[in-house]
Amino acid sequence: MRVVLTGFEPFGGDRTNPSWDAVRQVIPTGYELVTAELPCSFTESLVALRALVAEHSPDVVICVGQAGGRAAITPERVAINLNDARIPDNSGAQPIDEPVIPHAPAAYFTTLPVKACVAALRAAGIPAAVSHTAGTFVCNHVFYGLMHLVATEHPDLRAGFVHVPYAPEQGHPESPSLATSTVAKALSLIISTTLTTPTDLHTTAGTLH
């Protein structure tokens, strides 16, 4: 089995990005792992991701991004066809109320077993929750583009997106954080759970708001 695992370059004034720092620490066990750092750019990120899929023909693709302010590892459930950038990306682009892909569906669901992944993380003592919004910045842009690729060209590809908190060394003391080593362990568990769980758990991960 071959897994493509991506993180992002730093953005928003940070000198590092815990998504890429953690991805680099993942050690594969029983599968082939391809890692890559995606640009934090609406224009460039999906070009890079499509090239990775075309080159490596993976069985699983998991993209990882930073969600500053969150206290847990949050596998994403839904990608929406909307770019609405609160800040410019690293290329200076700031699309507002634009589709990720014109004339495509409003949303796609992940094909990762997100509930089983959260259960595995919690069993290992790692804070985790299913998320129902990946935002409207480059993370969601990549997530939606990935799932559109699955829907239109690679129907057997299991794919999705995971958000991670700040790392302590980023210097955001007002926000929750997780050690990079813990995030790397979580990503390893998400990969192994995905590879061994053909059908997700039938248990609630719903929220009231």
Backbone torsions as a table, in degrees:
resi	resn	phi	psi	omega
1	MET	NA	140.3	-179.4
2	ARG	-119.1	131.4	-177.4
3	VAL	-120.0	130.9	169.7
4	VAL	-101.6	125.4	-177.8
5	LEU	-126.3	122.5	-176.8
6	THR	-122.2	150.3	168.2
7	GLY	-123.5	-176.5	-179.4
8	PHE	-115.7	154.6	169.8
9	GLU	-69.9	161.9	178.1
10	PRO	-60.6	153.3	177.5
11	PHE	-152.6	170.6	174.2
12	GLY	63.6	25.0	178.6
13	GLY	93.2	-9.1	177.5
14	ASP	-76.3	149.4	179.7
15	ARG	-88.4	-13.7	-178.9
16	THR	-144.2	164.3	177.6
17	ASN	-131.2	119.1	-175.5
18	PRO	-64.0	-21.8	178.7
19	SER	-64.1	-48.4	-179.4
20	TRP	-73.5	-37.7	178.5
21	ASP	-59.6	-40.7	180.0
22	ALA	-73.8	-40.8	178.8
23	VAL	-56.3	-40.3	-178.6
24	ARG	-66.3	-19.0	-178.5
25	GLN	-93.1	-7.7	-178.3
26	VAL	-71.7	127.7	178.3
27	ILE	-108.7	117.8	-176.3
28	PRO	-70.0	144.1	176.4
29	THR	-132.4	105.4	177.8
30	GLY	84.5	11.8	176.9
31	TYR	-152.8	162.6	176.6
32	GLU	-90.8	133.9	-176.1
33	LEU	-119.4	129.7	172.2
34	VAL	-115.6	125.2	179.6
35	THR	-116.3	151.0	179.5
36	ALA	-156.1	148.2	174.7
37	GLU	-98.3	119.8	179.5
38	LEU	-88.3	146.8	173.9
39	PRO	-72.0	143.7	176.0
40	CYS	-84.3	72.4	-173.5
41	SER	-145.8	128.2	177.1
42	PHE	-59.8	-38.6	-176.5
43	THR	-74.9	-42.5	-168.6
44	GLU	-93.0	-25.1	-170.3
45	SER	-64.3	-46.6	-177.6
46	LEU	-72.2	-29.7	174.9
47	VAL	-61.7	-45.6	179.8
48	ALA	-65.3	-40.6	-178.6
49	LEU	-67.6	-43.3	178.4
50	ARG	-60.7	-38.2	179.2
51	ALA	-64.8	-38.7	178.0
52	LEU	-62.8	-44.9	-179.5
53	VAL	-65.0	-42.6	-179.7
54	ALA	-64.7	-38.3	-176.4
55	GLU	-75.1	-39.0	-168.9
56	HIS	-106.8	-11.9	179.4
57	SER	45.4	60.4	-174.7
58	PRO	-76.0	162.7	171.5
59	ASP	-88.8	-28.5	-178.5
60	VAL	-138.2	138.0	171.8
61	VAL	-127.3	124.8	176.7
62	ILE	-126.4	118.6	175.5
63	CYS	-99.7	141.2	-174.3
64	VAL	-125.1	138.3	178.8
65	GLY	-141.7	164.7	179.3
66	GLN	-86.2	134.2	172.5
67	ALA	-125.7	82.1	-179.6
68	GLY	-59.2	131.3	-177.2
69	GLY	106.2	-23.7	175.9
70	ARG	-79.7	148.3	-176.4
71	ALA	-104.3	-0.7	-172.9
72	ALA	-138.0	163.5	168.7
73	ILE	-73.6	126.7	-173.0
74	THR	-128.7	94.1	169.4
75	PRO	-60.2	134.6	-176.0
76	GLU	-90.7	142.1	-176.7
77	ARG	-100.3	-33.5	-171.0
78	VAL	-132.9	130.2	172.2
79	ALA	-107.2	134.9	-178.3
80	ILE	-112.2	151.2	-176.3
81	ASN	-85.9	65.7	-175.7
82	LEU	-151.3	127.5	167.0
83	ASN	-107.3	122.1	178.3
84	ASP	-147.5	84.7	-167.0
85	ALA	-84.0	122.5	176.3
86	ARG	-73.6	-30.6	177.4
87	ILE	-130.4	159.7	175.6
88	PRO	-68.2	151.7	172.5
89	ASP	-78.5	-175.6	-176.3
90	ASN	-71.8	-9.1	174.5
91	SER	-97.1	-1.3	-179.1
92	GLY	90.0	1.0	-179.6
93	ALA	-81.1	142.1	178.5
94	GLN	-142.6	71.2	-179.3
95	PRO	-65.8	143.0	-179.8
96	ILE	-128.1	125.2	176.6
97	ASP	55.0	43.6	177.5
98	GLU	-115.9	145.9	176.3
99	PRO	-72.4	150.1	170.9
100	VAL	-64.3	-47.7	178.6
101	ILE	-133.1	113.0	-178.2
102	PRO	-57.5	141.2	174.3
103	HIS	66.6	13.1	176.0
104	ALA	-93.0	169.0	-179.7
105	PRO	-58.4	158.6	-178.4
106	ALA	-66.6	-29.7	-176.4
107	ALA	-158.1	159.7	171.9
108	TYR	-133.7	147.4	171.9
109	PHE	-92.6	148.1	173.0
110	THR	-60.7	157.0	171.8
111	THR	-109.2	12.8	171.8
112	LEU	-84.3	150.9	176.0
113	PRO	-81.1	76.4	-168.5
114	VAL	-65.2	-35.0	179.5
115	LYS	-68.5	-41.7	177.2
116	ALA	-65.0	-37.0	177.9
117	CYS	-63.8	-44.5	178.5
118	VAL	-62.9	-41.7	178.3
119	ALA	-61.1	-41.6	179.3
120	ALA	-65.2	-40.4	179.2
121	LEU	-66.1	-44.7	-179.8
122	ARG	-64.0	-37.3	178.0
123	ALA	-63.7	-26.5	178.3
124	ALA	-90.5	4.3	178.5
125	GLY	81.8	17.8	-179.7
126	ILE	-102.7	127.4	179.8
127	PRO	-63.6	130.5	-175.3
128	ALA	-154.7	151.9	176.6
129	ALA	-159.0	149.4	172.1
130	VAL	-73.0	134.1	175.8
131	SER	-107.1	143.8	179.5
132	HIS	-109.8	9.7	173.3
133	THR	-147.0	128.1	177.0
134	ALA	-100.0	14.9	-179.4
135	GLY	80.3	-163.2	-179.9
136	THR	-134.4	22.5	179.8
137	PHE	-101.2	-155.0	-173.5
138	VAL	-66.9	-30.1	178.5
139	CYS	-59.6	-51.5	178.8
140	ASN	-65.5	-35.9	177.5
141	HIS	-56.3	-47.3	178.3
142	VAL	-67.3	-43.5	179.9
143	PHE	-59.5	-48.5	-179.5
144	TYR	-65.1	-44.5	179.5
145	GLY	-60.6	-38.2	177.2
146	LEU	-63.3	-46.3	-177.5
147	MET	-70.9	-29.2	173.7
148	HIS	-66.6	-38.1	176.3
149	LEU	-61.9	-41.7	176.4
150	VAL	-61.8	-47.6	-174.6
151	ALA	-66.8	-31.2	-172.1
152	THR	-104.4	-23.4	-173.5
153	GLU	-133.3	-26.6	-173.7
154	HIS	-134.0	70.6	-173.3
155	PRO	-64.6	-20.1	-179.6
156	ASP	-93.1	-1.4	-178.5
157	LEU	-79.1	127.7	174.1
158	ARG	-91.5	126.8	-169.8
159	ALA	-152.1	155.8	177.0
160	GLY	177.7	-167.5	-172.1
161	PHE	-135.8	144.7	178.5
162	VAL	-130.1	129.4	173.8
163	HIS	-98.6	143.8	-179.6
164	VAL	-128.0	153.2	179.9
165	PRO	-73.0	175.4	170.0
166	TYR	-57.0	156.3	167.7
167	ALA	-93.8	149.3	-177.8
168	PRO	-56.0	-37.2	-175.2
169	GLU	-72.2	-6.8	178.2
170	GLN	-74.5	-17.0	175.3
171	GLY	79.3	44.6	174.1
172	HIS	-118.7	71.5	-172.5
173	PRO	-63.8	-18.8	-179.6
174	GLU	-81.5	-8.0	-176.2
175	SER	-117.9	153.7	175.5
176	PRO	-63.0	156.6	178.4
177	SER	-149.1	161.3	175.6
178	LEU	-134.5	142.3	177.5
179	ALA	-61.3	143.2	-179.7
180	THR	-58.7	-37.2	178.9
181	SER	-63.3	-36.0	177.5
182	THR	-67.7	-41.3	178.5
183	VAL	-64.4	-41.1	177.6
184	ALA	-61.9	-41.6	176.6
185	LYS	-61.6	-41.3	178.8
186	ALA	-62.2	-43.3	179.4
187	LEU	-64.1	-38.5	175.9
188	SER	-61.1	-42.1	178.6
189	LEU	-66.4	-38.2	178.1
190	ILE	-63.6	-42.0	178.2
191	ILE	-63.8	-50.2	-177.6
192	SER	-63.7	-37.2	177.6
193	THR	-65.8	-41.3	178.1
194	THR	-62.1	-41.7	-177.4
195	LEU	-71.2	-21.4	-176.2
196	THR	-112.6	3.4	-176.1
197	THR	-124.8	94.7	-178.4
198	PRO	-71.3	-28.3	-178.3
199	THR	-128.9	131.9	-176.6
200	ASP	-69.4	160.5	178.1
201	LEU	-63.7	142.5	175.9
202	HIS	-96.8	74.6	-179.3
203	THR	-143.6	157.0	-174.6
204	THR	-72.5	141.4	167.8
205	ALA	-133.7	22.0	-176.3
206	GLY	-75.9	163.0	178.3
207	THR	-131.4	161.5	178.3
208	LEU	-86.8	-21.3	179.0
209	HIS	-157.7	NA	NA
